[in-house]
Amino acid sequence: MLTPAKHSQFFNLISPSSALSRFYSILKMTSHNKWKIEKNKILNMPLEEKRKLYRNRDITKLEIDAIVNAANARLLAGGGVDGAIHRAAGAMLQQECNSHNGCLAGNAVVTGGYNLPAKYVIHTVGPQDGSAETLRSCYEKCLSFHREYKITSIAFPCIATGIYGFPNRLAAHIALQTARKFLETNPEMERIIFCTFMPLDVDIYKTLMQMYFPIHDWNGNDDASGSD
């Protein structure tokens, strides 16, 4: 049975086991493809070498397989969570992003985590036109990488609710609906984390987690068409 748990401003969807990731400290290299070398090394560094370094409840500090970045279409470092992830990961993240030649709204690309404790960063571009289907596609596409990259733990920020202006409550419904559906058919996924920052989103997820992952009977006072 899926049960929700809350740690600070992280809302976790947890199954019986847990997964941690690996970390690689940037080395000085001269190759123009040095991001490829670092990406390979991050997959082979023992967990014990980095686990003790991270204590804070910050998406950039999570020791999991993948964190999701709310990226822009050019995959350039921006503001908010995007900028925070790029700063924490280091310059090699941008170099690998540049090799993808951008990303369409509703799609996603995977890069290494570099100086992050997460093994991978999945960059997804939210809708600027309020499209619920495009936002749903963002979550579905990120989750679809789980088999190819052996991802058993993943953390999402709130996608498209910042400068893109997507309604916060509807965005949360979409995120939780998609996660619930995915977990019902993919038992190998051990943990999905929703990382909230704004007080509004914290309150919304506190309410809606009980609807999609109840620990008591839901009273039916909310629905997926709700908006703020």
N, C-alpha and C positions, 0 to 999 in steps of 0.2 A: 504493500500500500504506500502510495506517495504521500509524504508529509512535508509541510513547509516549516522552515526554521528561519529565524531572523537573527542576524549578527550585525550590530550597529545599523548601517543603512544598506546592508546587503540582504536580499531575500533569496534564500537557497531552496532549491528543489532537490531533495537528497534521496538516493537509494542506498542500500546497506553499506556499500564500500565507498572509498574515496580515492582520488587520483591526484598526484602532484606532478609538477613539471620539472624542467631542468633549466640551468642558467649558464650563460657563457659570457665572460668578460671580454670586451673588445681588445683585440691585439692590433698592433701597428702592422699594416700590410700595404703593399704597393700595387697589387693587381687591380685593374679597373673592375674586376668581378669579385672584389674582396667580400662583398656581402654574401656571395654564394659560399665562400669558405667558412665564414662565420655562421651561416645558417646550418651548414653541416655539422660544425662543431657543437652548436647548441643542443643538438639531438643526442650527443654522446657524453656530456658532462654529468658526472654523478650528482644526484640530488644533495648529498651531504655537504657538497662544497658551497652551496648557496642558501640552504634552507634557513639557517640561523640568522641570515642577514635581514630578513623581512618580518616586520611586526605590525605595520600599520594596516588599517582597514581601507585600502585604496585600491582601485581596480588595477593600477599599475604595479601593485605589490602582491597580487594574488598568485599563489603557487599552484597554478592549474595548467591544463593543457593549452587552452586558448582563451584570449580575451577578444572581445569585439570592439572595433573602433567605428564610431559614427563619423565616417569620412566624407570628403567632398569628391566630386566627380573627377577631379584631376589628381586625386590621391596626394595632395600637397598638405604639409603640416599646417593646421589652422588653429582655431581657438578651442576653448572648452576641453572636452575629453580627448579630442583629436590631438590638440597641441600637447596635452599632458602625456599622452602615450608616446608621441614622437620624442619629446624631451627625455623621458625616462628610458626609452629604447636606444637612443643615440643615433648618430648620423647615418649609420648603415641601413636603418629602416627606410629612410627617405630614398636612398639609392636603390633599394630593391623595389620600392613603390614606383619609382620612375621607370623601371623595366616593364611595368604592366600597361603603360600608356593609358592610364585612366580606368574608370569603372562606371558603368551605367547605373542609373537609379534602379533599385530593386535587385541589383546583382551584388556580388562580393568576390574578393580575391584574398588569398592567403599569403602571408609573409612570415619570415622568422620573427622571433621575439627579441633577439639580440640582447640588450642589457636588461630586459625585463625578466622576471622569474617565470612568466608564462612562456611556454615553448613556441606558440604561434600567436600572431595577431591576424584576425579576420577583419578586413576592411569592407564595410558595406555602406552604400549611399542611399539615404532615405529620400522620400518624395518631397518635392517642393510645391506640389500642386494639390496636396491633401488626399492623394489616392490611398485608400485603405488597402487595396490589393497590392500596390507597390510596397507598402510597409510590410505587409504579411510576407511578401516575397523576400524581403531583407532577412527576416528571421528564418524562413525556410531554407534559403540559400546558405546561410551561415551554418545551420544545423546539418545540411546535406554533406558537409565536408567530413563528418565524423568518422566514416569508415576509411576513406582515402588517407587521412592523416592520423588515424587511431586516436581521435579526440573523445575522451570520456568525461571531461569536465570543461565547462565553458561559462564565461561571464559576459552578460550584455549590459551596456548602458541604456539609457532611454534614447531611442533612435528617433530623430526628426522632430522632437518636441521643443528644441531650442530655437535657433534662428529660422528653421524651416517652418515653424509654427503649427505642427500637427497637434490636434487636441490631445491633451495629456491622458485623459481617462480612456478615450477610445484607443490610443496607442497602447496603454497598459492591457486593455482587453485583448487586443490583437496579439501582443507579446505572450500573454498567459494562455490564450487559446492555442496558439501555435506550439508552445512548449508542452502543454498537456497532451495534445494530439501526438506530438513526436514521441514523448516518453511512453505513451501507451503501446507503441509499436517498435520501440528501440530500447530494450532493457539494458543494453550494454552502456548506454549513457548513464553515468553515475551521478552527475551533478550539473544542474543549470542554476546559475546565479544571476539575479537581477540587481544591478547596482544603481541605486537612486541617490541623487544629490540634492535636488530642490525639495523643500518641505512638502510642497504640493504632491510631488510624486511619491514621497514616503507615505503620506496619508492614503493616497490612492491604492498603492500596493498593499498596505496593511489591510484595507478593506477587500480588495479583489482577490488576494491570495486565498482568503477563506471561501471564496466562491468556486475557484478552480481547483484548489487543493485543500478541501475542508478538513478541519480537525473537529468540527461540530456541524450540525445541520445548518445549511445556508437558508436565510429567511426570504430570499428571492426579491429583495428590494432594489437590486441593481441589475442592469442588463447591458448587453454589448453595444447598445445604441446610445449609451450615456455619454455626455460631454460636459465640459466645464464651462 
